[in-house]
Amino acid sequence: MTLVGIHPTATDLSMPVLDLAREAVARGLGSLTLPEHTHVPVGSLQISGDWRMAERYQRALDPYIAAAFVAATTTLEVGTAISLVAQHDAIALAKAVATLDHLSQGRVMLGVGFGYNREEAADHGVPFGQRAAFVEETVRLMRALWTEEKAAYEGQFKRLPPSWSWPKPAPPGPPVLLGGRGGERNFERVVSWADGWIPMGETPADAPLAGELAELRTRWTDAGRDGEPRICCFLRPAPQDELARQLQRGAELGVQRMEVLLEDRRRDEVLPVLDALAAAAAAVS
């Protein structure tokens, strides 16, 4: 079954996230995920010569606190897409995510990624060239705390001596999806330590995605992983017929979750997108 939802960059100036969540529920939508940037160093906006970091990330709400408010007041599945987990204390983040999953009765998905802002990572003590290893070890340590009665972990950067920690999330813990471009290295990572993939920059209707998903599923099976990798795709805001095309194609490709990108739009801009998405979802169900 495909879950259809929304992906805003909730800020202090956008449509209030709780109002947005309630409007989503009223239209029969099922999920809400949020991105993460703790801060944006002033000198880091220009990431490369032709790519400038979106200024909305300067105002982004903390995704875990916002998700907790949404989970407490609606029936939506909540989560991150993506969280820069390397920039967190892994033990404390494991507790926070487990608590959110426990209180929401298993309605949490954790999308994780490496991040592209070198200065932001440095402010958290994360060496930019080693951030992928930091993310992997953070996930592995958290999963130990979520699934083992007496948890322990020993990595290059993260360490946990034998420890107790409750509550445990709903078994086997929130699904962890790696956000990033397709390709051999990221697919190896998904198969090794994640539960699925969030294709960044591609919608279900984009031609390359079908081949990438086939490659990932082959690698998944060859590695002896059970079931299939979970896939979450983003949709670009569009008229109802185009959204329906994206949703239909996603269903054909076996994408389990699709969310429309709302960025930091205000109420008068958001509601027509929600209406079109809900109508498109009804048309293809």
ABEGO torsion letter per residue (X at the ends): XBBBBBBBBBBAABBBAAAAAAAAAAAGBABBBBBBBABBBAAAABABAABBBBAAAAABBBAAAAAAAAAAABABBBEBOBBBAAABBAAAAAAAAAAAAAAAGGABBBBBBAEABAAAAAAAGBBAAAAAAAAAAAAAAAAAAAABABBBBBBAABBBBBBBBOBBBBOAEBBBBBBEBBEAAAAAAAAAABAEBBBBGBBAABAAAAAAAAAAAAAAAAAGBBEBBBBBBBBBBBBAAAAAAAAAAAAAAGBABBBBBAEABBAAAAAAAAAAAAAAAAAAX
